[in-house]
Amino acid sequence: MDAGHAIWLEMQQELAGLSSRGTYLPIPDASHYMQLSNPDVIVEALRSLLQQIATR
């Protein structure tokens, strides 16, 4: 990993940290179109979000 990519990853974590409920979920080998390349990850993230909302 080059230095620029490492900085970008750090910035993504910082961005997620701006919200008390922010989440940074790196997906190895993901494409730009996550809904096509990794639909299971999208579905699980949405389920988790809905569960958090339901338990508030």
CHARMM-style PDB file with segment names, atoms N, HN, CA, C and O in Angstrom:
ATOM      1  N   MET     1       0.855  -1.174   0.000  1.00  0.00      PROA
ATOM      2  CA  MET     1       0.000   0.000   0.000  1.00  0.00      PROA
ATOM      3  C   MET     1       0.900   1.237   0.000  1.00  0.00      PROA
ATOM      4  O   MET     1       1.853   1.328   0.773  1.00  0.00      PROA
ATOM      5  N   ASP     2       0.581   2.173  -0.873  1.00  0.00      PROA
ATOM      6  HN  ASP     2      -0.193   2.099  -1.501  1.00  0.00      PROA
ATOM      7  CA  ASP     2       1.398   3.381  -0.924  1.00  0.00      PROA
ATOM      8  C   ASP     2       0.930   4.386   0.131  1.00  0.00      PROA
ATOM      9  O   ASP     2      -0.130   4.220   0.735  1.00  0.00      PROA
ATOM     10  N   ALA     3       1.718   5.408   0.336  1.00  0.00      PROA
ATOM     11  HN  ALA     3       2.579   5.543  -0.154  1.00  0.00      PROA
ATOM     12  CA  ALA     3       1.435   6.389   1.389  1.00  0.00      PROA
ATOM     13  C   ALA     3       0.119   7.115   1.136  1.00  0.00      PROA
ATOM     14  O   ALA     3      -0.627   7.386   2.077  1.00  0.00      PROA
ATOM     15  N   GLY     4      -0.174   7.433  -0.121  1.00  0.00      PROA
ATOM     16  HN  GLY     4       0.432   7.214  -0.885  1.00  0.00      PROA
ATOM     17  CA  GLY     4      -1.423   8.126  -0.436  1.00  0.00      PROA
ATOM     18  C   GLY     4      -2.644   7.306  -0.074  1.00  0.00      PROA
ATOM     19  O   GLY     4      -3.627   7.833   0.447  1.00  0.00      PROA
ATOM     20  N   HSD     5      -2.578   6.011  -0.352  1.00  0.00      PROA
ATOM     21  HN  HSD     5      -1.780   5.582  -0.775  1.00  0.00      PROA
ATOM     22  CA  HSD     5      -3.706   5.132  -0.026  1.00  0.00      PROA
ATOM     23  C   HSD     5      -3.864   4.996   1.488  1.00  0.00      PROA
ATOM     24  O   HSD     5      -4.985   4.971   1.996  1.00  0.00      PROA
ATOM     25  N   ALA     6      -2.762   4.909   2.198  1.00  0.00      PROA
ATOM     26  HN  ALA     6      -1.851   4.930   1.785  1.00  0.00      PROA
ATOM     27  CA  ALA     6      -2.801   4.814   3.656  1.00  0.00      PROA
ATOM     28  C   ALA     6      -3.443   6.062   4.258  1.00  0.00      PROA
ATOM     29  O   ALA     6      -4.232   5.963   5.198  1.00  0.00      PROA
ATOM     30  N   ILE     7      -3.110   7.224   3.725  1.00  0.00      PROA
ATOM     31  HN  ILE     7      -2.469   7.304   2.962  1.00  0.00      PROA
ATOM     32  CA  ILE     7      -3.706   8.474   4.199  1.00  0.00      PROA
ATOM     33  C   ILE     7      -5.199   8.493   3.899  1.00  0.00      PROA
ATOM     34  O   ILE     7      -5.996   8.917   4.736  1.00  0.00      PROA
ATOM     35  N   TRP     8      -5.582   8.034   2.709  1.00  0.00      PROA
ATOM     36  HN  TRP     8      -4.935   7.689   2.029  1.00  0.00      PROA
ATOM     37  CA  TRP     8      -6.998   7.994   2.330  1.00  0.00      PROA
ATOM     38  C   TRP     8      -7.783   7.102   3.292  1.00  0.00      PROA
ATOM     39  O   TRP     8      -8.879   7.469   3.715  1.00  0.00      PROA
ATOM     40  N   LEU     9      -7.235   5.933   3.642  1.00  0.00      PROA
ATOM     41  HN  LEU     9      -6.344   5.635   3.298  1.00  0.00      PROA
ATOM     42  CA  LEU     9      -7.906   5.028   4.581  1.00  0.00      PROA
ATOM     43  C   LEU     9      -8.054   5.683   5.959  1.00  0.00      PROA
ATOM     44  O   LEU     9      -9.096   5.555   6.602  1.00  0.00      PROA
ATOM     45  N   GLU    10      -7.033   6.367   6.397  1.00  0.00      PROA
ATOM     46  HN  GLU    10      -6.187   6.471   5.875  1.00  0.00      PROA
ATOM     47  CA  GLU    10      -7.093   7.065   7.686  1.00  0.00      PROA
ATOM     48  C   GLU    10      -8.177   8.141   7.664  1.00  0.00      PROA
ATOM     49  O   GLU    10      -8.905   8.318   8.640  1.00  0.00      PROA
ATOM     50  N   MET    11      -8.278   8.856   6.544  1.00  0.00      PROA
ATOM     51  HN  MET    11      -7.686   8.712   5.751  1.00  0.00      PROA
ATOM     52  CA  MET    11      -9.298   9.897   6.419  1.00  0.00      PROA
ATOM     53  C   MET    11     -10.711   9.292   6.428  1.00  0.00      PROA
ATOM     54  O   MET    11     -11.642   9.909   6.946  1.00  0.00      PROA
ATOM     55  N   GLN    12     -10.872   8.100   5.864  1.00  0.00      PROA
ATOM     56  HN  GLN    12     -10.116   7.599   5.443  1.00  0.00      PROA
ATOM     57  CA  GLN    12     -12.171   7.438   5.883  1.00  0.00      PROA
ATOM     58  C   GLN    12     -12.582   7.102   7.313  1.00  0.00      PROA
ATOM     59  O   GLN    12     -13.746   7.257   7.684  1.00  0.00      PROA
ATOM     60  N   GLN    13     -11.636   6.648   8.102  1.00  0.00      PROA
ATOM     61  HN  GLN    13     -10.690   6.522   7.801  1.00  0.00      PROA
ATOM     62  CA  GLN    13     -11.910   6.354   9.510  1.00  0.00      PROA
ATOM     63  C   GLN    13     -12.267   7.625  10.268  1.00  0.00      PROA
ATOM     64  O   GLN    13     -13.179   7.624  11.095  1.00  0.00      PROA
ATOM     65  N   GLU    14     -11.558   8.693   9.993  1.00  0.00      PROA
ATOM     66  HN  GLU    14     -10.817   8.693   9.322  1.00  0.00      PROA
ATOM     67  CA  GLU    14     -11.863   9.971  10.631  1.00  0.00      PROA
ATOM     68  C   GLU    14     -13.264  10.444  10.252  1.00  0.00      PROA
ATOM     69  O   GLU    14     -14.006  10.943  11.099  1.00  0.00      PROA
ATOM     70  N   LEU    15     -13.617  10.288   8.998  1.00  0.00      PROA
ATOM     71  HN  LEU    15     -13.015   9.883   8.311  1.00  0.00      PROA
ATOM     72  CA  LEU    15     -14.942  10.687   8.534  1.00  0.00      PROA
ATOM     73  C   LEU    15     -16.033   9.915   9.269  1.00  0.00      PROA
ATOM     74  O   LEU    15     -17.019  10.507   9.708  1.00  0.00      PROA
ATOM     75  N   ALA    16     -15.868   8.618   9.405  1.00  0.00      PROA
ATOM     76  HN  ALA    16     -15.066   8.138   9.049  1.00  0.00      PROA
ATOM     77  CA  ALA    16     -16.844   7.805  10.130  1.00  0.00      PROA
ATOM     78  C   ALA    16     -16.919   8.234  11.597  1.00  0.00      PROA
ATOM     79  O   ALA    16     -17.980   8.150  12.214  1.00  0.00      PROA
ATOM     80  N   GLY    17     -15.809   8.688  12.147  1.00  0.00      PROA
ATOM     81  HN  GLY    17     -14.947   8.756  11.645  1.00  0.00      PROA
ATOM     82  CA  GLY    17     -15.769   9.113  13.541  1.00  0.00      PROA
ATOM     83  C   GLY    17     -16.457  10.438  13.815  1.00  0.00      PROA
ATOM     84  O   GLY    17     -16.621  10.820  14.973  1.00  0.00      PROA
ATOM     85  N   LEU    18     -16.861  11.145  12.769  1.00  0.00      PROA
ATOM     86  HN  LEU    18     -16.728  10.835  11.828  1.00  0.00      PROA
ATOM     87  CA  LEU    18     -17.551  12.419  12.970  1.00  0.00      PROA
ATOM     88  C   LEU    18     -18.961  12.224  13.511  1.00  0.00      PROA
ATOM     89  O   LEU    18     -19.558  13.160  14.042  1.00  0.00      PROA
ATOM     90  N   SER    19     -19.484  11.038  13.381  1.00  0.00      PROA
ATOM     91  HN  SER    19     -18.999  10.278  12.950  1.00  0.00      PROA
ATOM     92  CA  SER    19     -20.805  10.718  13.905  1.00  0.00      PROA
ATOM     93  C   SER    19     -20.652   9.716  15.045  1.00  0.00      PROA
ATOM     94  O   SER    19     -19.798   8.830  14.988  1.00  0.00      PROA
ATOM     95  N   SER    20     -21.473   9.856  16.071  1.00  0.00      PROA
ATOM     96  HN  SER    20     -22.166  10.576  16.117  1.00  0.00      PROA
ATOM     97  CA  SER    20     -21.410   8.900  17.175  1.00  0.00      PROA
ATOM     98  C   SER    20     -21.847   7.515  16.728  1.00  0.00      PROA
ATOM     99  O   SER    20     -21.564   6.525  17.403  1.00  0.00      PROA
ATOM    100  N   ARG    21     -22.535   7.437  15.595  1.00  0.00      PROA
ATOM    101  HN  ARG    21     -22.765   8.241  15.047  1.00  0.00      PROA
ATOM    102  CA  ARG    21     -22.972   6.155  15.061  1.00  0.00      PROA
ATOM    103  C   ARG    21     -22.288   5.812  13.740  1.00  0.00      PROA
ATOM    104  O   ARG    21     -22.719   4.898  13.037  1.00  0.00      PROA
ATOM    105  N   GLY    22     -21.237   6.532  13.406  1.00  0.00      PROA
ATOM    106  HN  GLY    22     -20.888   7.274  13.977  1.00  0.00      PROA
ATOM    107  CA  GLY    22     -20.528   6.287  12.159  1.00  0.00      PROA
ATOM    108  C   GLY    22     -19.811   4.950  12.179  1.00  0.00      PROA
ATOM    109  O   GLY    22     -19.359   4.492  13.228  1.00  0.00      PROA
ATOM    110  N   THR    23     -19.710   4.331  11.024  1.00  0.00      PROA
ATOM    111  HN  THR    23     -20.077   4.703  10.172  1.00  0.00      PROA
ATOM    112  CA  THR    23     -19.042   3.040  10.891  1.00  0.00      PROA
ATOM    113  C   THR    23     -18.165   3.055   9.652  1.00  0.00      PROA
ATOM    114  O   THR    23     -18.572   3.519   8.587  1.00  0.00      PROA
ATOM    115  N   TYR    24     -16.977   2.547   9.807  1.00  0.00      PROA
ATOM    116  HN  TYR    24     -16.646   2.169  10.672  1.00  0.00      PROA
ATOM    117  CA  TYR    24     -16.081   2.375   8.673  1.00  0.00      PROA
ATOM    118  C   TYR    24     -15.943   0.881   8.456  1.00  0.00      PROA
ATOM    119  O   TYR    24     -15.458   0.163   9.330  1.00  0.00      PROA
ATOM    120  N   LEU    25     -16.361   0.420   7.310  1.00  0.00      PROA
ATOM    121  HN  LEU    25     -16.754   1.004   6.599  1.00  0.00      PROA
ATOM    122  CA  LEU    25     -16.360  -1.003   7.020  1.00  0.00      PROA
ATOM    123  C   LEU    25     -15.609  -1.256   5.712  1.00  0.00      PROA
ATOM    124  O   LEU    25     -16.211  -1.241   4.639  1.00  0.00      PROA
ATOM    125  N   PRO    26     -14.298  -1.487   5.799  1.00  0.00      PROA
ATOM    126  CA  PRO    26     -13.543  -1.748   4.567  1.00  0.00      PROA
ATOM    127  C   PRO    26     -13.907  -3.114   3.993  1.00  0.00      PROA
ATOM    128  O   PRO    26     -14.010  -4.096   4.728  1.00  0.00      PROA
ATOM    129  N   ILE    27     -14.099  -3.168   2.697  1.00  0.00      PROA
ATOM    130  HN  ILE    27     -14.016  -2.370   2.100  1.00  0.00      PROA
ATOM    131  CA  ILE    27     -14.458  -4.397   2.005  1.00  0.00      PROA
ATOM    132  C   ILE    27     -13.340  -4.721   1.009  1.00  0.00      PROA
ATOM    133  O   ILE    27     -13.219  -4.053  -0.017  1.00  0.00      PROA
ATOM    134  N   PRO    28     -12.527  -5.735   1.301  1.00  0.00      PROA
ATOM    135  CA  PRO    28     -11.436  -6.086   0.377  1.00  0.00      PROA
ATOM    136  C   PRO    28     -11.986  -6.479  -0.997  1.00  0.00      PROA
ATOM    137  O   PRO    28     -13.008  -7.158  -1.095  1.00  0.00      PROA
ATOM    138  N   ASP    29     -11.316  -6.058  -2.022  1.00  0.00      PROA
ATOM    139  HN  ASP    29     -10.485  -5.506  -1.943  1.00  0.00      PROA
ATOM    140  CA  ASP    29     -11.652  -6.396  -3.408  1.00  0.00      PROA
ATOM    141  C   ASP    29     -13.027  -5.899  -3.844  1.00  0.00      PROA
ATOM    142  O   ASP    29     -13.605  -6.443  -4.785  1.00  0.00      PROA
ATOM    143  N   ALA    30     -13.555  -4.886  -3.184  1.00  0.00      PROA
ATOM    144  HN  ALA    30     -13.085  -4.444  -2.420  1.00  0.00      PROA
ATOM    145  CA  ALA    30     -14.855  -4.343  -3.580  1.00  0.00      PROA
ATOM    146  C   ALA    30     -14.688  -3.458  -4.810  1.00  0.00      PROA
ATOM    147  O   ALA    30     -13.658  -2.811  -5.000  1.00  0.00      PROA
ATOM    148  N   SER    31     -15.710  -3.448  -5.624  1.00  0.00      PROA
ATOM    149  HN  SER    31     -16.547  -3.973  -5.470  1.00  0.00      PROA
ATOM    150  CA  SER    31     -15.691  -2.560  -6.779  1.00  0.00      PROA
ATOM    151  C   SER    31     -16.409  -1.263  -6.414  1.00  0.00      PROA
ATOM    152  O   SER    31     -16.905  -1.110  -5.297  1.00  0.00      PROA
ATOM    153  N   HSD    32     -16.457  -0.350  -7.347  1.00  0.00      PROA
ATOM    154  HN  HSD    32     -16.054  -0.474  -8.254  1.00  0.00      PROA
ATOM    155  CA  HSD    32     -17.147   0.911  -7.113  1.00  0.00      PROA
ATOM    156  C   HSD    32     -18.654   0.686  -6.971  1.00  0.00      PROA
ATOM    157  O   HSD    32     -19.348   1.477  -6.333  1.00  0.00      PROA
ATOM    158  N   TYR    33     -19.145  -0.378  -7.561  1.00  0.00      PROA
ATOM    159  HN  TYR    33     -18.581  -1.020  -8.080  1.00  0.00      PROA
ATOM    160  CA  TYR    33     -20.573  -0.686  -7.516  1.00  0.00      PROA
ATOM    161  C   TYR    33     -20.824  -1.797  -6.502  1.00  0.00      PROA
ATOM    162  O   TYR    33     -21.045  -2.953  -6.864  1.00  0.00      PROA
ATOM    163  N   MET    34     -20.786  -1.422  -5.230  1.00  0.00      PROA
ATOM    164  HN  MET    34     -20.607  -0.483  -4.937  1.00  0.00      PROA
ATOM    165  CA  MET    34     -20.935  -2.387  -4.138  1.00  0.00      PROA
ATOM    166  C   MET    34     -22.222  -3.193  -4.230  1.00  0.00      PROA
ATOM    167  O   MET    34     -22.238  -4.379  -3.900  1.00  0.00      PROA
ATOM    168  N   GLN    35     -23.294  -2.561  -4.674  1.00  0.00      PROA
ATOM    169  HN  GLN    35     -23.282  -1.598  -4.942  1.00  0.00      PROA
ATOM    170  CA  GLN    35     -24.575  -3.258  -4.739  1.00  0.00      PROA
ATOM    171  C   GLN    35     -24.533  -4.415  -5.725  1.00  0.00      PROA
ATOM    172  O   GLN    35     -25.352  -5.330  -5.641  1.00  0.00      PROA
ATOM    173  N   LEU    36     -23.593  -4.386  -6.654  1.00  0.00      PROA
ATOM    174  HN  LEU    36     -22.928  -3.642  -6.722  1.00  0.00      PROA
ATOM    175  CA  LEU    36     -23.456  -5.472  -7.624  1.00  0.00      PROA
ATOM    176  C   LEU    36     -22.366  -6.462  -7.221  1.00  0.00      PROA
ATOM    177  O   LEU    36     -22.542  -7.674  -7.351  1.00  0.00      PROA
ATOM    178  N   SER    37     -21.250  -5.948  -6.737  1.00  0.00      PROA
ATOM    179  HN  SER    37     -21.106  -4.964  -6.632  1.00  0.00      PROA
ATOM    180  CA  SER    37     -20.123  -6.827  -6.414  1.00  0.00      PROA
ATOM    181  C   SER    37     -20.236  -7.480  -5.043  1.00  0.00      PROA
ATOM    182  O   SER    37     -19.736  -8.588  -4.851  1.00  0.00      PROA
ATOM    183  N   ASN    38     -20.882  -6.821  -4.090  1.00  0.00      PROA
ATOM    184  HN  ASN    38     -21.288  -5.920  -4.246  1.00  0.00      PROA
ATOM    185  CA  ASN    38     -20.976  -7.332  -2.723  1.00  0.00      PROA
ATOM    186  C   ASN    38     -22.362  -7.074  -2.127  1.00  0.00      PROA
ATOM    187  O   ASN    38     -22.461  -6.424  -1.086  1.00  0.00      PROA
ATOM    188  N   PRO    39     -23.423  -7.559  -2.750  1.00  0.00      PROA
ATOM    189  CA  PRO    39     -24.763  -7.257  -2.231  1.00  0.00      PROA
ATOM    190  C   PRO    39     -24.987  -7.780  -0.817  1.00  0.00      PROA
ATOM    191  O   PRO    39     -25.756  -7.187  -0.061  1.00  0.00      PROA
ATOM    192  N   ASP    40     -24.337  -8.871  -0.446  1.00  0.00      PROA
ATOM    193  HN  ASP    40     -23.713  -9.354  -1.061  1.00  0.00      PROA
ATOM    194  CA  ASP    40     -24.507  -9.418   0.895  1.00  0.00      PROA
ATOM    195  C   ASP    40     -24.022  -8.443   1.965  1.00  0.00      PROA
ATOM    196  O   ASP    40     -24.607  -8.364   3.045  1.00  0.00      PROA
ATOM    197  N   VAL    41     -22.966  -7.710   1.673  1.00  0.00      PROA
ATOM    198  HN  VAL    41     -22.490  -7.774   0.796  1.00  0.00      PROA
ATOM    199  CA  VAL    41     -22.442  -6.727   2.628  1.00  0.00      PROA
ATOM    200  C   VAL    41     -23.434  -5.575   2.787  1.00  0.00      PROA
ATOM    201  O   VAL    41     -23.654  -5.093   3.898  1.00  0.00      PROA
ATOM    202  N   ILE    42     -24.024  -5.140   1.696  1.00  0.00      PROA
ATOM    203  HN  ILE    42     -23.846  -5.531   0.793  1.00  0.00      PROA
ATOM    204  CA  ILE    42     -25.014  -4.058   1.736  1.00  0.00      PROA
ATOM    205  C   ILE    42     -26.227  -4.488   2.546  1.00  0.00      PROA
ATOM    206  O   ILE    42     -26.711  -3.738   3.394  1.00  0.00      PROA
ATOM    207  N   VAL    43     -26.716  -5.685   2.289  1.00  0.00      PROA
ATOM    208  HN  VAL    43     -26.323  -6.294   1.600  1.00  0.00      PROA
ATOM    209  CA  VAL    43     -27.895  -6.190   3.001  1.00  0.00      PROA
ATOM    210  C   VAL    43     -27.607  -6.290   4.500  1.00  0.00      PROA
ATOM    211  O   VAL    43     -28.435  -5.888   5.317  1.00  0.00      PROA
ATOM    212  N   GLU    44     -26.451  -6.817   4.862  1.00  0.00      PROA
ATOM    213  HN  GLU    44     -25.777  -7.143   4.199  1.00  0.00      PROA
ATOM    214  CA  GLU    44     -26.110  -6.957   6.280  1.00  0.00      PROA
ATOM    215  C   GLU    44     -25.970  -5.591   6.956  1.00  0.00      PROA
ATOM    216  O   GLU    44     -26.397  -5.425   8.099  1.00  0.00      PROA
ATOM    217  N   ALA    45     -25.384  -4.623   6.273  1.00  0.00      PROA
ATOM    218  HN  ALA    45     -25.037  -4.757   5.345  1.00  0.00      PROA
ATOM    219  CA  ALA    45     -25.244  -3.278   6.845  1.00  0.00      PROA
ATOM    220  C   ALA    45     -26.617  -2.648   7.069  1.00  0.00      PROA
ATOM    221  O   ALA    45     -26.846  -1.998   8.089  1.00  0.00      PROA
ATOM    222  N   LEU    46     -27.524  -2.839   6.121  1.00  0.00      PROA
ATOM    223  HN  LEU    46     -27.338  -3.367   5.293  1.00  0.00      PROA
ATOM    224  CA  LEU    46     -28.880  -2.299   6.280  1.00  0.00      PROA
ATOM    225  C   LEU    46     -29.625  -2.994   7.412  1.00  0.00      PROA
ATOM    226  O   LEU    46     -30.345  -2.345   8.171  1.00  0.00      PROA
ATOM    227  N   ARG    47     -29.459  -4.298   7.529  1.00  0.00      PROA
ATOM    228  HN  ARG    47     -28.874  -4.825   6.912  1.00  0.00      PROA
ATOM    229  CA  ARG    47     -30.100  -5.026   8.641  1.00  0.00      PROA
ATOM    230  C   ARG    47     -29.590  -4.520   9.979  1.00  0.00      PROA
ATOM    231  O   ARG    47     -30.365  -4.327  10.916  1.00  0.00      PROA
ATOM    232  N   SER    48     -28.299  -4.307  10.064  1.00  0.00      PROA
ATOM    233  HN  SER    48     -27.669  -4.463   9.303  1.00  0.00      PROA
ATOM    234  CA  SER    48     -27.701  -3.799  11.296  1.00  0.00      PROA
ATOM    235  C   SER    48     -28.245  -2.412  11.631  1.00  0.00      PROA
ATOM    236  O   SER    48     -28.562  -2.128  12.787  1.00  0.00      PROA
ATOM    237  N   LEU    49     -28.351  -1.559  10.632  1.00  0.00      PROA
ATOM    238  HN  LEU    49     -28.094  -1.790   9.693  1.00  0.00      PROA
ATOM    239  CA  LEU    49     -28.899  -0.221  10.834  1.00  0.00      PROA
ATOM    240  C   LEU    49     -30.342  -0.280  11.322  1.00  0.00      PROA
ATOM    241  O   LEU    49     -30.718   0.425  12.258  1.00  0.00      PROA
ATOM    242  N   LEU    50     -31.141  -1.117  10.687  1.00  0.00      PROA
ATOM    243  HN  LEU    50     -30.836  -1.689   9.927  1.00  0.00      PROA
ATOM    244  CA  LEU    50     -32.546  -1.244  11.084  1.00  0.00      PROA
ATOM    245  C   LEU    50     -32.676  -1.798  12.492  1.00  0.00      PROA
ATOM    246  O   LEU    50     -33.570  -1.391  13.236  1.00  0.00      PROA
ATOM    247  N   GLN    51     -31.806  -2.711  12.866  1.00  0.00      PROA
ATOM    248  HN  GLN    51     -31.081  -3.041  12.262  1.00  0.00      PROA
ATOM    249  CA  GLN    51     -31.838  -3.255  14.223  1.00  0.00      PROA
ATOM    250  C   GLN    51     -31.479  -2.177  15.244  1.00  0.00      PROA
ATOM    251  O   GLN    51     -32.088  -2.101  16.311  1.00  0.00      PROA
ATOM    252  N   GLN    52     -30.498  -1.351  14.919  1.00  0.00      PROA
ATOM    253  HN  GLN    52     -30.003  -1.413  14.052  1.00  0.00      PROA
ATOM    254  CA  GLN    52     -30.127  -0.251  15.821  1.00  0.00      PROA
ATOM    255  C   GLN    52     -31.298   0.710  16.001  1.00  0.00      PROA
ATOM    256  O   GLN    52     -31.562   1.174  17.111  1.00  0.00      PROA
ATOM    257  N   ILE    53     -31.986   1.003  14.926  1.00  0.00      PROA
ATOM    258  HN  ILE    53     -31.772   0.627  14.025  1.00  0.00      PROA
ATOM    259  CA  ILE    53     -33.132   1.918  15.005  1.00  0.00      PROA
ATOM    260  C   ILE    53     -34.243   1.307  15.835  1.00  0.00      PROA
ATOM    261  O   ILE    53     -34.856   1.997  16.649  1.00  0.00      PROA
ATOM    262  N   ALA    54     -34.510   0.031  15.643  1.00  0.00      PROA
ATOM    263  HN  ALA    54     -34.012  -0.529  14.981  1.00  0.00      PROA
ATOM    264  CA  ALA    54     -35.590  -0.648  16.346  1.00  0.00      PROA
ATOM    265  C   ALA    54     -35.348  -0.749  17.838  1.00  0.00      PROA
ATOM    266  O   ALA    54     -36.305  -0.796  18.611  1.00  0.00      PROA
ATOM    267  N   THR    55     -34.086  -0.784  18.266  1.00  0.00      PROA
ATOM    268  HN  THR    55     -33.308  -0.746  17.638  1.00  0.00      PROA
ATOM    269  CA  THR    55     -33.782  -0.962  19.681  1.00  0.00      PROA
ATOM    270  C   THR    55     -33.568   0.360  20.413  1.00  0.00      PROA
ATOM    271  O   THR    55     -33.204   0.369  21.589  1.00  0.00      PROA
ATOM    272  N   ARG    56     -33.791   1.462  19.730  1.00  0.00      PROA
ATOM    273  HN  ARG    56     -34.088   1.456  18.775  1.00  0.00      PROA
ATOM    274  CA  ARG    56     -33.640   2.774  20.393  1.00  0.00      PROA
ATOM    275  C   ARG    56     -34.829   3.104  21.224  1.00  0.00      PROA
ATOM    276  OT1 ARG    56     -34.870   4.164  21.849  1.00  0.00      PROA
TER     277      ARG     56
END
